[in-house]
């Protein structure tokens, strides 16, 4: 009887583990958010979309501020 419980316990132990593994995706990109555009910024239109340009970079206006984008 003892061996029956031992075998039953091992079967339960192995059946309780899952073969599915989770996948975690981490973004290597950091998002730059600028709250207020500087006075010397320029508004440029690229392919019909409005971007803000200063310091050699393009930014897009969002609810949280201006985010850096690659055009």
LINSUL-V32460 format. One record per residue. RES is the residue in three letters. OMEGA is omega in radians with two decimals (NA if undefined). Layout:
res:RES omega:OMEGA
res:RES omega:OMEGA
//
This chain:
res:UNK omega:-3.14
res:UNK omega:3.13
res:UNK omega:3.10
res:UNK omega:3.11
res:UNK omega:3.11
res:UNK omega:3.12
res:UNK omega:3.12
res:UNK omega:3.11
res:UNK omega:3.12
res:UNK omega:3.12
res:UNK omega:3.11
res:UNK omega:-3.14
res:UNK omega:-3.14
res:UNK omega:3.13
res:UNK omega:-3.13
res:UNK omega:3.12
res:UNK omega:-3.09
res:UNK omega:3.09
res:UNK omega:-3.10
res:UNK omega:3.09
res:UNK omega:3.14
res:UNK omega:3.12
res:UNK omega:3.11
res:UNK omega:-3.14
res:UNK omega:3.09
res:UNK omega:3.12
res:UNK omega:3.13
res:UNK omega:-3.09
res:UNK omega:3.02
res:UNK omega:-3.10
res:UNK omega:3.10
res:UNK omega:3.12
res:UNK omega:3.09
res:UNK omega:-3.07
res:UNK omega:-3.08
res:UNK omega:3.10
res:UNK omega:3.12
res:UNK omega:-3.09
res:UNK omega:-3.07
res:UNK omega:3.13
res:UNK omega:3.11
res:UNK omega:3.07
res:UNK omega:3.14
res:UNK omega:3.11
res:UNK omega:3.10
res:UNK omega:-3.13
res:UNK omega:3.08
res:UNK omega:3.14
res:UNK omega:-3.10
res:UNK omega:3.07
res:UNK omega:3.10
res:UNK omega:-2.99
res:UNK omega:2.98
res:UNK omega:-3.11
res:UNK omega:3.10
res:UNK omega:-3.11
res:UNK omega:3.08
res:UNK omega:3.11
res:UNK omega:3.10
res:UNK omega:-3.10
res:UNK omega:3.09
res:UNK omega:3.12
res:UNK omega:-3.10
res:UNK omega:-3.11
res:UNK omega:-3.13
res:UNK omega:-3.13
res:UNK omega:3.13
res:UNK omega:3.09
res:UNK omega:3.04
res:UNK omega:-3.11
res:UNK omega:NA
//
